[in-house]
Amino acid sequence: MDARVDTAQAADGLEVPRRYWAWAAVLLTVTLAVLDSTIANVALPTISADLNTSPAVTIWIVNGYQLAIVVTLLPFASLGEIYGYRRVQFAGVVVFTLASLACCFAGTLAELTTARVVQGFGASAMMSVNAALLRYTMPSAKFGSAIGLNALVVAAAATLGPTLAGFVLTFASWPWLFAINVPLGIAGALIGFFSLPDSDRTARRFDWLSALLSAATIALAILVIDSVGHELPLGLVAAESVALVVLGILLVRRELGTTDPLVPLDLLRLPVFSLSIATSIVSFMAQMLAFVSLPFVLQSTFGFSPHEVGLLMMPWPLALAVSAPVAGRLSDRHSPAILGGIGLVLLAGGLAALALLPEKPEALDIAWRMALCGVGFGMFQSPNNKVLIGAAPRRRSGAASGMLSTARLAGQTVGAALVGLMMAQVGIAGATWALALASGLALLAAVVSLSRLGAFRAAR
C-alpha cells in the first residue's frame, strides 16, 4: 500500500475499470457493516433460549455492536487521515470477518457479546472512511451520483436486515446469520486490497487521549439518553449528566489547541458543514421516531399482524431506492440546500399523514404515506451527504466521513429514546404522538437545510 498518491487519481478519481472495482468494495463493506446492525434483532429470542440467558441481557448482542461503532467512528476517521483510508478500510474488513467467524462458534452469551463488540470495531473502521474513499474513487462530476447510491445501499441494508434474518432462520440456525459475512468479508478485503485508492496523509500523531475522551463522552451521552428513556432515578441521571458535561468540556478544550482535531471542530466552524450536520441529526431523529413507533401504531392501534406490518412499511425503502440515486444526480447540477429542503418538507407531510390515519385504514392509505416519506428522505439524504464530504478539504475527508456516520447514529439514538420516553408517559398513544413529533422535526430540518443557501453563497 504505497503512501504516495497518484496525481491524476488525486485530481479526479480512479481510471476505469479500477474505479468500479473500488466502488464495489466500498459498497460491499458498508453493506456488511450496516446489515449486521439489524440482522441479529430477529434472532434475539432464539439466541436467548439457545444460550439459556434472559432476554434483557441478550439485548447486549445488539447494543454492544452499536455502541462499539458509535464511540470509535471519529478515532478511526483520524487514523484514516494519518495512515490512509484504504489501510483503515482493509483492517476493518479483516477484523469484522474474523469476529463474524468467532460469532459462529460462540458457545456462551459472554463469548458472543465479546465477538459482537469486536465486530463493531471492524464495522466502525469501514464506516468511518466509507465516504472519504468514494471522494478519492469517483470523478467530481459523478460524486453526487455515487453518494446517492451509497445512501441507497445504507438504507436498504438497514431495512432488509430483519427480513434476511427471518429467511435465514427459516432454514438454518442463528450462527449462520454471522457465517454469511465470512465469504463476503473475504471478497471485500481482496477486492479492496487491489483496487482502493491511496489518499492524502497528515503528518500528525494519533491523539490517544482525545480518542479516549471522545469515546467516553459519546458513550455517556448515549447512557444519559437511555437513562431518561427508561425513567431511571433522577439522581443517577444527574450524575451521568454532570460527568458528560465535565468530559465534554475537557474534550473541547483539548481539541481547540490543535490544527487537525480528532473531533473536527475546524470543520464545524464552516457554516455549510455545521448546518449540514445539524440537518442530518434532526432528520435522522425524525426517521428513527417513525421507524420505532410505526410498528406499535400499525400492530397495537390498527390490529395488523407483524407480517403485515413488515409489508406495509416496505414502500418507504422502495421509494427511497428510487429517489436517492435521482437526488444524487440532481445534486451535481442543483443546490443541495433546495433539494434537501424539498425532500424534508415531503417527509414532514408523509409523517403528518401517518399520524392522522383514519380509524380503519386500508393498505393503500398506509402505502402512499410510506412512499411519500421514502421519496422525501431519499431527496434529502444524498445531497446532504455530498455537501458534508465536499465541504471539507480533501485531507480532512476522513473527519467529514466520520462525522457523517456519527450524525446519523446520534440522531437515530435520540429518536429511539424519545419514542420510549413518550410511550412511557402516555402509553401506546405515545407512538402516534411520536409520529407528530417526527413531522415537526422534519420541518425543522427543512428550515435548517434551506438556511444553507446563504452559506453556499458566502462560500463562493
Long-range contacts (C-beta under 8 A, 24 or more apart in sequence): 1-84, 1-86, 1-87, 1-90, 1-198, 2-198, 3-84, 3-198, 3-201, 4-198, 5-197, 5-198, 5-199, 5-200, 6-197, 6-198, 9-136, 9-197, 9-198, 10-136, 10-200, 10-394, 12-139, 12-140, 13-136, 13-137, 13-138, 13-139, 13-140, 13-142, 13-197, 14-136, 14-137, 14-138, 14-195, 14-197, 18-195, 19-137, 19-138, 21-191, 21-194, 21-195, 22-133, 22-137, 22-191, 22-192, 22-195, 22-196, 22-197, 23-134, 23-137, 23-138, 23-146, 24-191, 24-195, 25-89, 25-188, 25-191, 25-192, 25-195, 25-196, 26-89, 26-130, 26-133, 26-134, 26-137, 26-150, 26-192, 26-196, 27-149, 27-150, 27-153, 28-184, 28-187, 28-188, 28-191, 29-89, 29-92, 29-93, 29-96, 29-126, 29-130, 29-185, 29-188, 29-192, 30-126, 30-127, 30-130, 30-150, 30-153, 30-154, 30-157, 31-153, 31-157, 32-96, 32-123, 32-126, 32-181, 32-184, 32-185, 32-188, 33-69, 33-96, 33-122, 33-123, 33-124, 33-126, 33-127, 34-127, 34-153, 34-154, 34-157, 34-158, 34-161, 35-157, 35-158, 35-160, 35-161, 35-164, 36-65, 36-100, 36-119, 36-123, 36-161, 36-178, 36-181, 37-62, 37-65, 37-66, 37-69, 37-123, 37-158, 37-161, 38-158, 38-159, 38-161, 38-162, 38-165, 39-161, 39-162, 39-164, 39-165, 39-177, 40-65, 40-116, 40-165, 40-177, 41-161, 41-162, 41-165, 42-162, 42-165, 42-166, 42-169, 43-165, 43-169, 43-174, 43-177, 46-169, 46-174, 47-109, 47-112, 47-174, 50-173, 50-174, 51-107, 51-108, 51-109, 51-112, 53-109, 57-109, 58-109, 60-109, 60-113, 61-109, 61-112, 61-113, 61-116, 62-116, 64-113, 64-116, 64-117, 64-120, 65-116, 65-117, 65-119, 65-120, 65-123, 66-120, 66-409, 67-117, 67-120, 67-219, 67-222, 68-116, 68-117, 68-118, 68-119, 68-120, 68-121, 68-123, 68-124, 69-120, 69-121, 69-123, 69-124, 69-127, 69-405, 69-409, 70-124, 70-218, 70-219, 70-222, 70-406, 70-409, 70-410, 70-413, 71-214, 71-215, 71-216, 71-218, 71-219, 72-120, 72-121, 72-124, 72-125, 72-128, 72-215, 73-124, 73-127, 73-128, 73-402, 73-405, 73-406, 73-409, 74-128, 74-211, 74-214, 74-262, 74-263, 74-264, 74-399, 74-402, 74-403, 74-406, 75-206, 75-211, 75-214, 75-215, 75-262, 76-124, 76-125, 76-128, 76-129, 76-402, 77-128, 77-129, 77-132, 77-398, 77-399, 77-401, 77-402, 77-403, 78-206, 78-207, 78-211, 78-262, 78-398, 78-399, 78-402, 79-125, 79-206, 80-128, 80-129, 80-132, 80-199, 80-398, 80-401, 81-201, 81-202, 81-260, 81-395, 81-396, 81-397, 81-398, 81-399, 82-201, 82-202, 82-204, 82-205, 82-206, 83-201, 84-198, 84-199, 84-201, 85-129, 85-132, 85-133, 85-136, 85-196, 85-199, 85-397, 85-398, 86-133, 86-192, 86-196, 86-197, 86-198, 86-199, 88-125, 88-128, 88-129, 89-125, 89-126, 89-129, 89-130, 89-133, 89-192, 89-196, 90-189, 90-192, 90-193, 90-196, 91-122, 91-125, 92-121, 92-122, 92-123, 92-124, 92-125, 92-126, 92-128, 93-122, 93-126, 93-185, 93-188, 93-189, 93-192, 94-122, 94-185, 94-189, 95-119, 95-121, 95-122, 95-125, 96-122, 96-123, 96-125, 96-126, 96-181, 96-185, 97-122, 97-181, 97-182, 97-185, 97-186, 97-189, 98-122, 100-178, 100-179, 100-181, 100-182, 100-185, 101-178, 101-179, 101-182, 103-175, 103-178, 104-175, 104-176, 104-178, 104-179, 104-182, 105-175, 106-175, 119-178, 127-405, 128-398, 128-401, 128-402, 128-405, 129-398, 129-401, 129-402, 130-401, 130-405, 131-385, 131-388, 131-389, 131-397, 131-400, 131-401, 131-404, 132-199, 132-389, 132-397, 132-398, 132-400, 132-401, 133-196, 133-197, 133-199, 134-389, 135-389, 135-390, 135-394, 135-397, 136-197, 136-198, 136-199, 136-394, 136-397, 137-196, 137-197, 141-332, 142-332, 143-332, 143-386, 143-389, 143-390, 144-328, 144-329, 144-330, 144-331, 144-332, 144-382, 144-383, 144-386, 145-325, 145-328, 145-329, 145-332, 146-328, 147-328, 147-331, 147-382, 147-385, 147-386, 147-389, 148-324, 148-325, 148-326, 148-327, 148-328, 148-329, 148-331, 148-382, 149-324, 149-325, 149-328, 150-385, 151-324, 151-328, 151-378, 151-381, 151-382, 151-385, 152-320, 152-321, 152-324, 152-325, 152-378, 152-382, 155-317, 155-320, 155-321, 155-324, 155-377, 155-378, 155-381, 156-317, 156-320, 156-321, 159-316, 159-317, 160-317, 162-310, 163-310, 199-397, 199-398, 200-394, 200-395, 201-395, 202-260, 202-395, 204-258, 204-260, 207-254, 207-258, 207-262, 209-254, 210-251, 210-254, 210-255, 210-261, 210-262, 210-263, 211-262, 213-247, 213-250, 213-251, 213-254, 214-251, 214-262, 214-263, 216-247, 217-244, 217-247, 217-248, 217-251, 218-406, 220-244, 220-247, 221-410, 222-413, 225-413, 225-414, 225-417, 226-417, 228-417, 228-421, 229-416, 229-417, 229-418, 229-420, 229-421, 229-424, 230-420, 230-424, 231-421, 231-424, 260-396, 260-399, 264-392, 264-396, 264-399, 264-400, 264-402, 264-403, 266-396, 267-391, 267-392, 267-396, 267-399, 267-400, 267-403, 270-391, 270-392, 270-459, 271-452, 271-455, 271-458, 271-459, 272-387, 272-391, 272-452, 272-455, 272-456, 272-459, 273-387, 273-388, 273-391, 273-392, 273-400, 275-448, 275-449, 275-451, 275-452, 275-455, 276-384, 276-387, 276-388, 276-391, 276-452, 277-388, 277-403, 277-407, 278-448, 279-340, 279-344, 279-380, 279-384, 279-445, 279-448, 279-449, 279-452, 280-384, 280-388, 280-404, 280-407, 280-408, 280-411, 281-407, 281-410, 281-411, 281-414, 282-411, 282-441, 282-442, 282-444, 282-445, 282-448, 283-344, 283-347, 283-377, 283-380, 283-381, 283-384, 283-411, 283-441, 283-442, 283-445, 284-407, 284-408, 284-410, 284-411, 284-412, 284-415, 285-411, 285-412, 285-414, 285-415, 285-418, 285-438, 285-441, 286-347, 286-348, 286-351, 286-415, 286-438, 286-439, 286-441, 286-442, 286-445, 287-377, 287-411, 287-412, 287-415, 287-438, 288-411, 288-412, 288-413, 288-414, 288-415, 288-416, 288-419, 289-415, 289-416, 289-418, 289-419, 289-434, 289-435, 289-437, 289-438, 289-441, 290-351, 290-354, 290-373, 290-434, 290-435, 290-438, 291-415, 292-415, 292-416, 292-419, 292-420, 292-434, 293-419, 293-423, 293-430, 293-431, 293-432, 293-434, 293-435, 293-438, 294-354, 294-431, 294-435, 296-423, 296-428, 296-431, 297-354, 297-357, 297-431, 297-432, 297-435, 298-366, 300-428, 300-431, 301-428, 301-431, 301-432, 302-357, 302-360, 302-361, 312-363, 312-366, 312-367, 312-370, 313-370, 314-370, 315-367, 315-368, 315-370, 315-371, 315-374, 316-370, 316-371, 316-373, 316-374, 316-377, 317-374, 318-371, 318-374, 319-370, 319-371, 319-372, 319-373, 319-374, 319-375, 319-378, 320-374, 320-375, 320-377, 320-378, 320-381, 321-374, 321-378, 322-375, 322-378, 323-374, 323-375, 323-376, 323-377, 323-378, 323-379, 324-378, 324-379, 324-381, 324-382, 325-382, 326-378, 327-378, 327-379, 327-380, 327-381, 327-382, 327-383, 328-382, 328-383, 328-386, 330-383, 331-382, 331-383, 331-386, 331-387, 335-453, 335-456, 336-383, 336-384, 336-386, 336-387, 336-452, 337-387, 337-449, 337-450, 337-451, 337-452, 337-453, 337-456, 338-450, 338-453, 339-379, 339-380, 339-383, 340-379, 340-380, 340-383, 340-384, 340-446, 340-449, 340-450, 340-452, 341-446, 341-447, 341-449, 341-450, 342-376, 342-379, 342-446, 343-375, 343-376, 343-377, 343-378, 343-379, 343-380, 343-381, 343-383, 344-376, 344-380, 344-442, 344-443, 344-445, 344-446, 344-449, 345-376, 345-442, 345-443, 345-446, 346-372, 346-373, 346-375, 346-376, 346-379, 347-372, 347-373, 347-376, 347-377, 347-380, 347-442, 348-376, 348-439, 348-440, 348-442, 348-443, 348-446, 349-376, 349-439, 350-374, 350-375, 350-376, 351-435, 351-436, 351-438, 351-439, 351-442, 352-435, 352-436, 352-439, 354-435, 355-432, 355-433, 355-435, 355-436, 355-439, 376-442, 380-445, 380-449, 384-449, 387-452, 391-459
